[in-house]
Amino acid sequence: MQRLLYKIGNISEEEHLKLDFMDGLSRTVEDRISLGFVPFKIPVIDEMPYRIFETMEGYRKWSEKELPRLLGYYR
């Protein structure tokens, strides 16, 4: 159980950073990992359990054709 800390009124940026830091330190490693993980569904990639390509060039051609550019799979 973590301790709650309240500040009334405006606080400086330095105090805000200190409170954020202390809040982070009060969490367990498991809590920090679970809060830091953001599940993200990747279109096309998550639709099939696996794909097999004969060559790396075949994979590159498929990824350039099928995957959105925002995922970074392009040359």
N, C-alpha and C positions, 0 to 999 in steps of 0.2 A: 504494500500500500504506500503510495507516495504522498508526501505532504503537500497540501495546497497553500499557495502563497498569493496573496492579493495585494495590489497597490492601488490606492485611490488617487484619482487625478492624473495629470500628465506626467509621464516619466521620460527621462532622457533616453537617447538612443543607446548609450552605454549601459544604462540600467536594464533596458529592454533586452539587449544582447546577453547580459549576465543572467537574467531570468530565463531566457531561452536555453542558455547553456546549462544552467542548473536543472532545468526541466529534463533536458536530454540525459544528463548524468543520473537522474533519479530512476530512469527506466532500465529494465534488464536488457540484455543483448537480444533475447527473443522478441521483446516488445519493439526494439529499434528495427530489427529485421522485418517484422510484420508491418510496421508503419512505413518502412521505406520501400516495400515491394508493391508495385502497382501492376495488377494483372492487365495485360494488353492483348486483345485479339488481333492477330495479324491476318488480314484477308489473304486468301489463296493458300498461304503456307499452312494455316491451321485446318484447312478443309479436308486434308488427307493425312493418315497417320505417318506415311513415309513416301518417298519417291526414290527411284533408282535411275541414275544416269550412266551411260556408257563411258562418257568422257567429261572432263571439266568444261570443255567447250560447249558440250550439249547442255550442261547445267547453266552456263552463262547465257546462252541463247534463250533458254526457257525463262530464266529470271528476268532478262531484259524485256521479253515479250509479255510475260504474265504478271509480274509484280509491279505495284505502284512505285513511282520514282521516289516517293517520300521515304521508302524503306531503305534507300541507298544501294539497291542492287542494280547498278548500271555502271557502264564504263565511261 
